[in-house]
């Protein structure tokens, strides 16, 4: 083990972070009657139980998050193993085609959810904290649903996989 390197090079840092498996979530809302969503591979639960908080990191350069965050409620859908192609589609820069063929549930609250997700969380923005080239976003969970029979999509070593 060599810990002599004071400041990690970007490629080594990316490779190191890639060894940490992470859940993949679709974070979306209906804004001005349009579906808006982004994909976060930095999603984390259990930030707080009282109040119930979850978190994710979003790049400062995101053009989607500023729109999603204006939604009255935000839907978080833990993506299922079967969502790998949908994940790539929603994460693409082609915003006009993000939802082509994608089944969603558009809640009356304005939250957007993916059909077939193992977990759904309806949230509001609790706070945002600047964190380098990202912002750490804390969401307060207001309502939830789950389907434990479905396997979550996991991002590990720059590839999608599952836990089962």
C-alpha positions as CSV (number, residue, x, y, z in Angstrom):
1,X,0.0,0.0,0.0
2,X,1.4,3.3,-1.1
3,X,-0.1,6.4,0.6
4,X,2.8,8.7,-0.4
5,X,0.8,10.5,-3.1
6,X,-0.5,13.8,-1.5
7,X,-3.0,14.8,-4.1
8,X,-4.6,12.0,-6.2
9,X,-4.6,12.4,-10.0
10,X,-8.1,12.7,-11.5
11,X,-7.9,9.3,-13.3
12,X,-6.7,7.5,-10.2
13,X,-9.4,9.2,-8.1
14,X,-12.1,8.2,-10.6
15,X,-10.8,4.6,-10.5
16,X,-10.8,4.6,-6.7
17,X,-14.3,6.0,-6.4
18,X,-15.5,3.5,-8.9
19,X,-14.6,0.7,-6.5
20,X,-17.4,1.8,-4.2
21,X,-20.7,0.3,-5.3
22,X,-23.5,2.8,-5.4
23,X,-27.2,2.8,-5.9
24,X,-28.6,4.5,-9.0
25,X,-31.6,6.8,-8.6
26,X,-33.8,8.7,-11.0
27,X,-34.7,12.1,-9.5
28,X,-37.6,13.8,-11.2
29,X,-40.5,16.2,-11.1
30,X,-43.2,17.6,-13.4
31,X,-42.2,21.3,-14.0
32,X,-44.4,23.5,-16.2
33,X,-46.2,20.3,-17.4
34,X,-43.0,18.8,-18.6
35,X,-41.2,15.7,-17.2
36,X,-37.8,16.5,-15.9
37,X,-35.3,14.0,-14.5
38,X,-31.7,13.3,-13.8
39,X,-29.8,10.2,-12.8
40,X,-27.7,10.1,-9.6
41,X,-25.2,7.4,-8.9
42,X,-24.3,9.1,-5.7
43,X,-27.6,8.5,-4.0
44,X,-27.5,7.7,-0.3
45,X,-30.2,6.8,2.3
46,X,-30.0,7.0,6.1
47,X,-28.6,10.5,6.3
48,X,-31.1,11.1,9.1
49,X,-34.1,9.3,10.5
50,X,-35.5,12.4,12.2
51,X,-36.2,14.2,10.0
52,X,-36.1,11.5,7.3
53,X,-33.3,12.6,4.9
54,X,-31.6,11.1,1.9
55,X,-28.9,12.7,-0.3
56,X,-27.2,12.8,-3.6
57,X,-24.6,14.9,-5.3
58,X,-25.2,16.9,-8.5
59,X,-22.7,18.6,-10.8
60,X,-22.6,22.3,-10.6
61,X,-22.9,22.3,-14.4
62,X,-26.2,20.4,-14.4
63,X,-28.9,22.2,-16.4
64,X,-31.5,19.7,-15.3
65,X,-31.3,20.0,-11.5
66,X,-32.2,23.7,-11.5
67,X,-35.5,22.8,-13.2
68,X,-36.2,19.6,-11.1
69,X,-35.6,21.5,-7.8
70,X,-38.4,24.0,-8.7
71,X,-40.9,21.1,-8.6
72,X,-43.5,21.2,-5.8
73,X,-42.5,17.6,-4.9
74,X,-39.6,15.5,-6.2
75,X,-39.8,11.8,-6.9
76,X,-36.9,9.5,-6.3
77,X,-37.0,6.1,-8.0
78,X,-34.4,3.6,-7.1
79,X,-33.6,2.1,-10.5
80,X,-34.1,-1.6,-11.0
81,X,-31.7,-3.9,-12.8
82,X,-34.0,-3.8,-15.8
83,X,-33.6,0.0,-15.9
84,X,-30.0,0.0,-17.2
85,X,-30.9,1.2,-20.7
86,X,-33.5,3.7,-19.4
87,X,-30.8,5.0,-17.0
88,X,-28.5,5.8,-20.0
89,X,-31.4,7.3,-21.9
90,X,-32.5,9.6,-19.0
91,X,-28.8,10.5,-18.3
92,X,-28.2,11.4,-22.0
93,X,-27.8,15.0,-23.2
94,X,-30.7,14.5,-25.6
95,X,-33.4,16.0,-23.4
96,X,-36.0,15.7,-26.1
97,X,-35.8,11.9,-26.1
98,X,-35.2,11.2,-22.4
99,X,-38.7,9.7,-21.8
100,X,-39.3,8.1,-25.2
101,X,-40.8,4.7,-24.3
102,X,-40.2,5.2,-20.6
103,X,-43.2,4.3,-18.3
104,X,-43.6,6.9,-15.5
105,X,-46.1,7.7,-12.9
106,X,-46.7,11.4,-12.7
107,X,-48.1,12.0,-9.2
108,X,-50.7,14.7,-8.5
109,X,-48.1,16.2,-6.2
110,X,-45.8,16.9,-9.2
111,X,-43.3,14.1,-8.3
112,X,-42.2,11.9,-11.2
113,X,-41.6,8.2,-10.6
114,X,-40.3,5.4,-12.8
115,X,-42.6,2.4,-13.2
116,X,-41.0,-0.8,-12.0
117,X,-38.7,0.7,-9.3
118,X,-37.8,-1.2,-6.1
119,X,-38.2,2.0,-4.0
120,X,-40.1,5.3,-4.5
121,X,-39.6,8.3,-2.3
122,X,-41.6,11.5,-2.6
123,X,-39.5,14.3,-1.3
124,X,-38.9,18.0,-0.9
125,X,-35.6,19.9,-1.0
126,X,-34.3,20.2,2.6
127,X,-31.0,21.9,1.8
128,X,-28.1,22.2,-0.6
129,X,-24.5,22.5,0.3
130,X,-21.7,23.5,-2.1
131,X,-19.2,20.7,-2.4
132,X,-16.4,21.4,-4.9
133,X,-17.5,20.8,-8.4
134,X,-20.9,19.5,-7.1
135,X,-23.6,20.4,-4.7
136,X,-24.7,17.9,-2.0
137,X,-28.5,17.9,-2.0
138,X,-30.5,16.7,1.0
139,X,-34.1,15.7,0.4
140,X,-36.7,15.2,3.1
141,X,-38.8,12.0,2.6
142,X,-42.5,12.7,2.9
143,X,-44.0,9.4,1.4
144,X,-42.6,6.2,0.2
145,X,-43.3,2.9,-1.5
146,X,-41.3,-0.2,-2.1
147,X,-41.2,-3.5,-4.0
148,X,-38.5,-5.7,-2.3
149,X,-39.0,-8.4,-5.0
150,X,-37.1,-6.1,-7.5
151,X,-33.3,-5.9,-7.6
152,X,-31.7,-2.4,-7.5
153,X,-29.4,-1.2,-10.3
154,X,-25.8,-0.8,-8.9
155,X,-23.0,1.3,-10.4
156,X,-19.6,-0.3,-9.8
157,X,-16.3,0.0,-11.6
158,X,-17.9,2.2,-14.3
159,X,-20.5,-0.4,-15.1
160,X,-24.1,-1.4,-14.1
161,X,-24.7,-4.5,-12.1
162,X,-27.1,-5.9,-9.5
163,X,-26.9,-7.2,-6.0
164,X,-28.6,-10.5,-6.7
